[in-house]
Amino acid sequence: MANCWSIRYPLKQVVATVMLVSGVVLTAKAFANDPDGEPRLRDRFADLAISDELPVGLTLGAFERSLQTRYFGTYVFYESLSEQDREGVYETYLRDSHIAAIRTATLERLK
């Protein structure tokens, strides 16, 4: 009897894992193949994709919204800065739109 249980238990794990993986794959395919001709789900959010830089030439308001949407953690620190320090970070962005430069400018002004 002990041998039957030891065989059934791993079998249950294998079946559960296969069901879970196949469910995830089927769900992913359903989102990728939108039958209504709408953009695929991943394409709808392509503008939110994380990259290493923000779009060039944003206004201050657009810069802040983009920072909040794409890099919320950095935005939280940015938001705590004085208005003068925020303008300094924005000027850094105008010179270099890479998030590393924006983060460095933000963190330097926190001190």
MOVEN-V68880 format. One record per residue. N is the residue number from 1. RES is the residue in three letters. OMEGA is omega as a letter, one per 30 degrees, with the letter a starting at -180 (none if undefined). D_FIRST is the distance of its C-alpha to the first C-alpha in Angstrom with 1 decimal. Layout:
N_RES_OMEGA_D_FIRST, N_RES_OMEGA_D_FIRST
//
This chain:
1_MET_l_0.0, 2_ALA_l_3.8, 3_ASN_l_5.4, 4_CYS_l_5.3, 5_TRP_a_6.6, 6_SER_l_8.9, 7_ILE_a_10.2, 8_ARG_a_10.8, 9_TYR_l_12.6, 10_PRO_l_15.1, 11_LEU_l_15.6, 12_LYS_l_16.6, 13_GLN_a_18.9, 14_VAL_a_20.5, 15_VAL_l_21.1, 16_ALA_l_22.6, 17_THR_l_24.8, 18_VAL_l_26.0, 19_MET_l_27.0, 20_LEU_a_28.7, 21_VAL_a_30.6, 22_SER_l_31.7, 23_GLY_l_32.9, 24_VAL_a_35.0, 25_VAL_l_36.4, 26_LEU_l_37.3, 27_THR_l_38.9, 28_ALA_l_40.9, 29_LYS_l_42.1, 30_ALA_l_43.1, 31_PHE_a_45.3, 32_ALA_a_46.7, 33_ASN_a_47.8, 34_ASP_a_49.8, 35_PRO_a_50.9, 36_ASP_a_54.0, 37_GLY_l_55.8, 38_GLU_l_55.5, 39_PRO_l_55.0, 40_ARG_a_51.4, 41_LEU_a_49.9, 42_ARG_l_50.0, 43_ASP_l_53.7, 44_ARG_a_54.6, 45_PHE_a_53.8, 46_ALA_a_55.2, 47_ASP_l_58.1, 48_LEU_a_55.7, 49_ALA_a_54.1, 50_ILE_l_54.4, 51_SER_a_57.0, 52_ASP_l_58.9, 53_GLU_l_62.1, 54_LEU_l_63.5, 55_PRO_a_65.8, 56_VAL_l_69.4, 57_GLY_l_72.3, 58_LEU_l_70.6, 59_THR_a_72.7, 60_LEU_l_71.8, 61_GLY_l_70.1, 62_ALA_l_68.2, 63_PHE_a_67.3, 64_GLU_l_65.9, 65_ARG_l_63.9, 66_SER_l_62.5, 67_LEU_l_61.6, 68_GLN_a_59.9, 69_THR_a_57.9, 70_ARG_a_56.9, 71_TYR_a_56.8, 72_PHE_l_56.2, 73_GLY_l_55.6, 74_THR_a_58.9, 75_TYR_l_60.6, 76_VAL_l_59.6, 77_PHE_l_61.5, 78_TYR_a_64.3, 79_GLU_a_64.6, 80_SER_a_65.2, 81_LEU_l_68.2, 82_SER_a_71.8, 83_GLU_l_73.6, 84_GLN_l_75.6, 85_ASP_l_72.5, 86_ARG_l_70.8, 87_GLU_l_73.9, 88_GLY_l_73.6, 89_VAL_l_70.0, 90_TYR_l_71.2, 91_GLU_l_74.0, 92_THR_l_71.5, 93_TYR_a_69.6, 94_LEU_l_72.8, 95_ARG_a_73.3, 96_ASP_a_69.6, 97_SER_l_67.0, 98_HIS_a_64.0, 99_ILE_l_61.6, 100_ALA_l_61.7, 101_ALA_l_65.5, 102_ILE_l_65.1, 103_ARG_l_62.4, 104_THR_l_64.5, 105_ALA_l_67.5, 106_THR_a_65.6, 107_LEU_l_64.1, 108_GLU_a_67.5, 109_ARG_l_69.1, 110_LEU_a_66.5, 111_LYS_none_67.8
//
